[in-house]
């Protein structure tokens, strides 16, 4: 039975030894852990267990971690998701973030690092709830963060979870420099090489989405970060 004050963790890991170790380690640190061993069971568990955070293995039977994340994001766009993976190629990391993952750990990993990343994500999630604005006018575009949509007249583009989160952060710093490390820490969980490469990919994607309005520009401030410039003469 869950004790009052315990944060609920959904752990989806098909390796019995690793799953048992992670579950017992987290429970010893006062987390309430529900462990399942395939993606389909994890999806069913998510709907009933209502976890505060999810830890998902990428390679699982029935439904992999990527597909599971897509399904979870249709139900909840805020719950933090950490991927456990044996993969570390940039394209794999980017795919995980694009689908809505918040962080990843490459196997093998230490429990201390996992718990530190969990706490960081949980703290950022609590802070992000203070920022409730979900619709923004960006030049001639209308950006709806809740729906993950960017509209230019009747032309509506569906953004990925990560594109939407990054664009919202840029808008909250409109015409100011968004510090690179701050964005990486907040949205990616750290400023590692792979995370930095991933953010560069998403900046490029956002530039393409916004290219139909000449009043908008995302510029790279070398060594510092990015600035979303919106010519106020064009903005409503």
C-alpha positions in Angstrom: 0.0 0.0 0.0 1.3 3.5 -0.9 2.3 5.6 2.1 1.3 9.2 2.3 4.0 11.5 0.8 5.6 8.8 -1.5 6.0 9.8 -5.1 4.8 7.2 -7.6 7.2 5.8 -10.2 6.2 3.7 -13.2 9.2 1.5 -14.1 9.0 -0.3 -17.4 12.0 -2.7 -17.8 12.0 -6.2 -19.2 15.3 -7.3 -17.8 14.3 -9.0 -14.5 17.6 -8.4 -12.7 17.8 -4.7 -13.6 14.1 -4.1 -12.9 14.4 -5.7 -9.5 17.5 -3.7 -8.5 15.9 -0.4 -9.7 12.6 -1.1 -7.9 14.2 -2.1 -4.6 16.7 0.8 -4.7 13.9 3.4 -5.4 11.7 1.9 -2.7 14.5 2.2 -0.2 14.5 5.9 -1.0 10.8 6.3 -0.2 9.4 6.1 -3.8 6.3 4.0 -4.5 7.3 1.9 -7.6 5.1 -0.1 -10.0 7.3 -2.3 -12.1 6.1 -3.9 -15.4 8.0 -5.8 -18.0 6.5 -4.8 -21.3 5.2 -1.6 -23.0 1.6 -2.7 -23.3 1.3 -3.4 -19.5 3.1 -0.1 -18.9 0.5 1.8 -20.8 -2.3 0.1 -18.9 -0.5 0.8 -15.6 0.0 4.4 -16.5 -3.7 5.0 -16.9 -4.6 3.5 -13.5 -1.4 4.2 -11.4 -1.1 8.0 -12.3 2.7 8.2 -11.7 4.6 11.3 -10.9 7.5 10.1 -13.2 8.1 7.3 -15.7 11.3 5.3 -16.2 11.0 3.5 -19.5 13.4 1.0 -21.2 13.6 1.7 -24.9 13.8 -1.9 -26.1 10.8 -3.8 -24.6 8.5 -6.5 -25.9 5.0 -5.9 -27.3 5.4 -2.1 -27.3 8.8 -0.3 -27.1 9.7 2.7 -25.1 9.3 5.1 -28.0 5.8 3.9 -28.9 4.8 3.9 -25.2 6.0 7.5 -24.9 3.8 8.5 -27.8 0.8 7.0 -26.2 1.6 8.5 -22.8 2.0 12.0 -24.3 -1.6 11.7 -25.8 -2.8 11.4 -22.2 -0.4 13.6 -20.3 2.1 16.1 -21.7 3.7 17.0 -18.4 4.7 13.8 -16.6 8.5 13.5 -16.8 9.9 10.5 -18.8 13.4 9.1 -18.5 14.6 6.6 -21.0 16.9 3.7 -20.1 18.8 2.7 -23.2 21.8 0.8 -24.5 21.8 3.2 -27.5 23.7 6.5 -27.5 23.7 7.5 -31.2 22.6 11.1 -31.7 19.6 10.1 -33.9 18.4 7.8 -31.2 18.7 10.5 -28.5 17.0 13.0 -30.8 14.1 10.6 -31.5 13.5 10.0 -27.8 13.4 13.8 -27.1 11.2 14.5 -30.1 8.6 11.9 -29.0 8.4 13.6 -25.5 11.1 12.1 -23.4 12.8 14.4 -20.9 16.0 12.6 -20.2 17.9 9.4 -20.9 20.5 7.2 -19.2 22.8 4.8 -21.0 23.1 1.4 -19.5 24.9 0.6 -17.3 24.2 3.5 -14.9 24.4 4.2 -11.3 21.4 4.5 -9.0 22.7 7.7 -7.6 22.7 9.3 -11.1 19.2 8.0 -11.8 17.8 9.4 -8.6 19.6 12.8 -9.2 18.0 13.0 -12.6 14.6 12.0 -11.3 14.8 14.7 -8.6 15.9 17.3 -11.1 13.0 16.5 -13.4 10.5 16.5 -10.6 11.7 19.8 -9.4 11.5 21.4 -12.9 8.0 20.0 -13.4 6.9 21.6 -10.2 8.4 24.9 -11.3 6.9 24.7 -14.8 3.4 24.6 -13.4 3.9 28.3 -12.4 4.1 29.2 -16.1 0.5 28.6 -17.2 0.4 30.7 -20.4 -0.3 28.3 -23.3 -1.0 30.5 -26.3 1.4 33.0 -27.9 1.4 35.3 -30.9 4.7 35.1 -32.8 4.6 37.6 -35.7 1.9 36.2 -38.0 1.9 32.8 -36.3 -0.3 31.6 -33.4 1.4 29.1 -31.2 -0.7 26.9 -28.9 1.6 25.0 -26.6 -1.1 22.9 -25.0 -2.2 21.6 -28.4 1.4 21.6 -29.8 0.3 23.5 -32.8 1.8 26.4 -34.8 -0.7 28.1 -37.1 -0.2 30.6 -39.9 -3.7 31.4 -41.0 -5.4 28.1 -42.0 -2.1 26.3 -42.3 -1.5 24.4 -39.0 1.7 22.5 -38.2 1.6 19.8 -35.5 4.8 20.2 -33.4 6.5 17.4 -31.5 6.5 17.6 -27.7 10.1 18.8 -27.7 9.7 21.4 -30.5 6.7 22.8 -28.5 8.6 22.9 -25.2 11.6 24.6 -26.8 9.5 27.2 -28.7 7.6 28.1 -25.5 10.9 28.7 -23.7 12.2 30.8 -26.6 8.9 32.8 -26.5 9.2 33.3 -22.7 12.6 34.9 -23.5 11.5 36.7 -26.7 14.0 39.3 -27.9 16.4 38.2 -25.1 19.1 35.6 -25.1 18.0 32.2 -23.9 21.1 30.8 -22.2 22.1 27.5 -23.8 23.0 25.8 -20.6 19.8 26.9 -18.9 17.7 25.5 -21.8 19.6 22.3 -21.9 19.3 21.8 -18.1 15.6 22.6 -18.0 14.4 20.8 -21.2 17.0 18.1 -21.6 18.3 17.4 -18.1 21.9 18.4 -18.7 24.3 20.0 -21.1 26.1 16.9 -22.4 27.4 16.7 -26.0 24.5 14.6 -27.1 21.9 16.9 -25.5 23.5 19.9 -27.2 23.5 18.2 -30.6 19.8 17.3 -30.0 18.9 20.9 -29.2 20.7 22.2 -32.3 18.5 19.8 -34.4 15.4 21.2 -32.8 16.4 24.8 -33.3 16.9 24.0 -37.0 13.4 22.5 -37.1 11.8 25.5 -35.5 13.5 27.8 -38.0 12.0 25.8 -40.8 8.5 26.0 -39.2 8.8 29.8 -38.8 10.4 30.7 -42.1 7.2 32.0 -43.7 7.4 35.2 -41.6 10.4 37.5 -42.3 9.8 39.3 -39.1 10.9 36.2 -37.1 14.4 35.0 -36.7 16.2 32.6 -34.3 19.8 33.6 -34.1 22.7 31.8 -32.5 24.6 33.9 -30.0 27.9 32.0 -30.2 29.0 30.5 -26.9 26.0 31.8 -25.1 22.7 30.6 -26.5 19.8 31.5 -28.8 17.6 34.6 -29.3 14.1 34.5 -30.8 13.8 37.9 -32.5 10.4 39.1 -33.4 10.2 42.5 -35.1 7.6 44.3 -33.0 6.5 46.3 -36.1 5.1 43.1 -37.5 3.7 41.6 -34.3 0.1 42.2 -33.3 
